[in-house]
Amino acid sequence: MATEIERKFLIAGEGWRQDVERSIRIVQGWLGGDACSVRVRLSDGAGSLNIKSRSLGPLRSEFEYPVPAADAGELLALCAGPLLAKTRHIVPVAGHRFEVDEFEGDNAGLIVAELELARVDAGFPRPPWLGREVTDDPRYYNVNLVREPYSRWSNRTC
């Protein structure tokens, strides 16, 4: 079984911007289902289909497959609900690769850092701009940001 071990954090300050290696604009949407998240993504002219279990925490089942960009565009048109747009900034820190997602539209103002790890208990650097961990808070999952965008939160914590 394919698994993903991912930790998610809020951002505390702008210090990460000086170390951005590259940035990628991403548009994604979700196809039906309650047992798992089925996401189609179009990024840098490439399409992908991603299936991820809906469990909370850092360890989840995940399967990702490339699809032609034209197919991804057609699948995005089939997605129920709004699409999610963000710019992903790749920020290397001490041999690790943080993905800092800066959201657009109804989620503008929200910036989170994600870090994939090889083990649940793996150590990792904590740069000064890395804020509070939100791995176990489902509000910050992309699939939930489409349903309840950041702009509608009454208790924003960024």
Secondary structure as a PSIPRED ss2 file (coil, helix, strand):
# PSIPRED VFORMAT (PSIPRED V4.0)

   1 M C   1.000  0.000  0.000
   2 A C   1.000  0.000  0.000
   3 T E   0.000  0.000  1.000
   4 E E   0.000  0.000  1.000
   5 I E   0.000  0.000  1.000
   6 E E   0.000  0.000  1.000
   7 R E   0.000  0.000  1.000
   8 K E   0.000  0.000  1.000
   9 F E   0.000  0.000  1.000
  10 L E   0.000  0.000  1.000
  11 I E   0.000  0.000  1.000
  12 A C   1.000  0.000  0.000
  13 G C   1.000  0.000  0.000
  14 E C   1.000  0.000  0.000
  15 G H   0.000  1.000  0.000
  16 W H   0.000  1.000  0.000
  17 R H   0.000  1.000  0.000
  18 Q H   0.000  1.000  0.000
  19 D H   0.000  1.000  0.000
  20 V C   1.000  0.000  0.000
  21 E C   1.000  0.000  0.000
  22 R E   0.000  0.000  1.000
  23 S E   0.000  0.000  1.000
  24 I E   0.000  0.000  1.000
  25 R E   0.000  0.000  1.000
  26 I E   0.000  0.000  1.000
  27 V E   0.000  0.000  1.000
  28 Q E   0.000  0.000  1.000
  29 G E   0.000  0.000  1.000
  30 W E   0.000  0.000  1.000
  31 L E   0.000  0.000  1.000
  32 G C   1.000  0.000  0.000
  33 G C   1.000  0.000  0.000
  34 D C   1.000  0.000  0.000
  35 A C   1.000  0.000  0.000
  36 C E   0.000  0.000  1.000
  37 S E   0.000  0.000  1.000
  38 V E   0.000  0.000  1.000
  39 R E   0.000  0.000  1.000
  40 V E   0.000  0.000  1.000
  41 R E   0.000  0.000  1.000
  42 L E   0.000  0.000  1.000
  43 S E   0.000  0.000  1.000
  44 D C   1.000  0.000  0.000
  45 G C   1.000  0.000  0.000
  46 A E   0.000  0.000  1.000
  47 G E   0.000  0.000  1.000
  48 S E   0.000  0.000  1.000
  49 L E   0.000  0.000  1.000
  50 N E   0.000  0.000  1.000
  51 I E   0.000  0.000  1.000
  52 K E   0.000  0.000  1.000
  53 S E   0.000  0.000  1.000
  54 R C   1.000  0.000  0.000
  55 S C   1.000  0.000  0.000
  56 L C   1.000  0.000  0.000
  57 G C   1.000  0.000  0.000
  58 P C   1.000  0.000  0.000
  59 L E   0.000  0.000  1.000
  60 R E   0.000  0.000  1.000
  61 S E   0.000  0.000  1.000
  62 E E   0.000  0.000  1.000
  63 F E   0.000  0.000  1.000
  64 E E   0.000  0.000  1.000
  65 Y E   0.000  0.000  1.000
  66 P E   0.000  0.000  1.000
  67 V E   0.000  0.000  1.000
  68 P C   1.000  0.000  0.000
  69 A H   0.000  1.000  0.000
  70 A H   0.000  1.000  0.000
  71 D H   0.000  1.000  0.000
  72 A H   0.000  1.000  0.000
  73 G H   0.000  1.000  0.000
  74 E H   0.000  1.000  0.000
  75 L H   0.000  1.000  0.000
  76 L H   0.000  1.000  0.000
  77 A H   0.000  1.000  0.000
  78 L H   0.000  1.000  0.000
  79 C C   1.000  0.000  0.000
  80 A C   1.000  0.000  0.000
  81 G C   1.000  0.000  0.000
  82 P C   1.000  0.000  0.000
  83 L C   1.000  0.000  0.000
  84 L E   0.000  0.000  1.000
  85 A E   0.000  0.000  1.000
  86 K E   0.000  0.000  1.000
  87 T E   0.000  0.000  1.000
  88 R E   0.000  0.000  1.000
  89 H E   0.000  0.000  1.000
  90 I E   0.000  0.000  1.000
  91 V E   0.000  0.000  1.000
  92 P E   0.000  0.000  1.000
  93 V E   0.000  0.000  1.000
  94 A C   1.000  0.000  0.000
  95 G C   1.000  0.000  0.000
  96 H E   0.000  0.000  1.000
  97 R E   0.000  0.000  1.000
  98 F E   0.000  0.000  1.000
  99 E E   0.000  0.000  1.000
 100 V E   0.000  0.000  1.000
 101 D E   0.000  0.000  1.000
 102 E E   0.000  0.000  1.000
 103 F E   0.000  0.000  1.000
 104 E C   1.000  0.000  0.000
 105 G H   0.000  1.000  0.000
 106 D H   0.000  1.000  0.000
 107 N H   0.000  1.000  0.000
 108 A C   1.000  0.000  0.000
 109 G C   1.000  0.000  0.000
 110 L C   1.000  0.000  0.000
 111 I E   0.000  0.000  1.000
 112 V E   0.000  0.000  1.000
 113 A E   0.000  0.000  1.000
 114 E E   0.000  0.000  1.000
 115 L E   0.000  0.000  1.000
 116 E E   0.000  0.000  1.000
 117 L C   1.000  0.000  0.000
 118 A C   1.000  0.000  0.000
 119 R C   1.000  0.000  0.000
 120 V C   1.000  0.000  0.000
 121 D C   1.000  0.000  0.000
 122 A C   1.000  0.000  0.000
 123 G C   1.000  0.000  0.000
 124 F C   1.000  0.000  0.000
 125 P C   1.000  0.000  0.000
 126 R C   1.000  0.000  0.000
 127 P C   1.000  0.000  0.000
 128 P C   1.000  0.000  0.000
 129 W C   1.000  0.000  0.000
 130 L E   0.000  0.000  1.000
 131 G E   0.000  0.000  1.000
 132 R E   0.000  0.000  1.000
 133 E E   0.000  0.000  1.000
 134 V C   1.000  0.000  0.000
 135 T C   1.000  0.000  0.000
 136 D C   1.000  0.000  0.000
 137 D C   1.000  0.000  0.000
 138 P H   0.000  1.000  0.000
 139 R H   0.000  1.000  0.000
 140 Y H   0.000  1.000  0.000
 141 Y C   1.000  0.000  0.000
 142 N H   0.000  1.000  0.000
 143 V H   0.000  1.000  0.000
 144 N H   0.000  1.000  0.000
 145 L H   0.000  1.000  0.000
 146 V H   0.000  1.000  0.000
 147 R H   0.000  1.000  0.000
 148 E C   1.000  0.000  0.000
 149 P C   1.000  0.000  0.000
 150 Y H   0.000  1.000  0.000
 151 S H   0.000  1.000  0.000
 152 R H   0.000  1.000  0.000
 153 W C   1.000  0.000  0.000
 154 S C   1.000  0.000  0.000
 155 N C   1.000  0.000  0.000
 156 R C   1.000  0.000  0.000
 157 T C   1.000  0.000  0.000
 158 C C   1.000  0.000  0.000
